[in-house]
């Protein structure tokens, strides 16, 4: 687990939740991180890449296929996820006051 992810989970007090609540929270976080990362990645795409990506999504591509496309066509695509996790962590820490 990366430091930002650990800080994020600590700020949320995940260890105090029931296992079912932990699972639900993790699924919600995964969705937030995925959506935030996609926004960052789409902003980095040129028009041709955006069009190809839209076609890929419209064809109901699988997660592996989408990831392969992003890795190939968007420089530093992995950094978008790290940046999204860090931003989410910073926002939650600011609200909760946790450190």
Secondary structure, DSSP 8 states (H G I E B T S, - for coil): --HHHHHHHHHHTGGGS-HHHHHHHHHHHHHHHHHHHHHHHHHH--HHHHHHHHHHHHTT--HHHHHHHHHHHSTTHHHHHHHHHHHHHHHHHHHH---
